């Protein structure tokens, strides 16, 4: 453990998520240290689940909770923030990870747990089939995308030539000349 602590102390994190990981690992290496767990919780709360980070932040926060005394205001605040944010995200993977974490499951009230379970069920993870309504919407969107692609000026056989109607000197520039045709 001394080697791990030395590595953590020498770490120079840059992004908020790096601070959070360092703080959580440090708290895990210092069981029962309220300052370390408060720091871990504070940094975990500061990490926003930007694009692609929802599952990461949902896995990191319960790890911070594992290091903390669950009855502290900081731990209760992190749990409330985590369940609210994850429930609102609609991210099935994050919801599944949250609901399968034993410490989180024990600490959330049954009503909140049921709401999170419903949100997870709506994601249909592991069902191997989309509900008909969602499948029809997806097929419609894919059909529209195919129509747009078919009508686009891009020729997949010649990707080096993007046909936007420009001049021979600037083939990438759109042709903004006015032509006769329907007015929009």
Buried (B, 14 or more C-beta within 10 A) or exposed (E): EEEEEEEBEEEEBEEBBBBBBBBBBBBBBBEEBEEBBBBBBBBBBEBEBEEEBBBBBBBBBBBBBBBBEBEBEBBBEBBEBBBEBBBEBEBBBBBBBBBEBEBBEEBBEEEBBEBBEEBBEEBEEEEEEEEEEEEEEEEEEEEEEEEEEEEEEEEEEEEEEEEEEBEEEEEEEEEEEEEEEEEE
